[in-house]
């Protein structure tokens, strides 16, 4: 959001303070990572064609994603993946 604040911290610093002082494990993945892990148009087309749920997911991603010419960045999803890679179920 700014050179000093991540988007979620910037928009709700009180909640960020509670979270960072909660003692729970925290995983942050920067834009330098999430802007490179993109869903391409080819992948989105495959998702859309899967089934009804795929079509709904496609609609959500297409209307709400962080789009560029290379694809759509799914910032929060990348953080979830990193967390579970570090701590398998």
Secondary structure, 3 states (H helix, E strand, C coil): CCCCCCHHHHHCHHHHHHHHCCCCCCCCCCHHHHCCCEECHHHHHHHHHHCHHHHHHHHHHHHHCEECCCCEECHHHHHHHHHHHHCCC
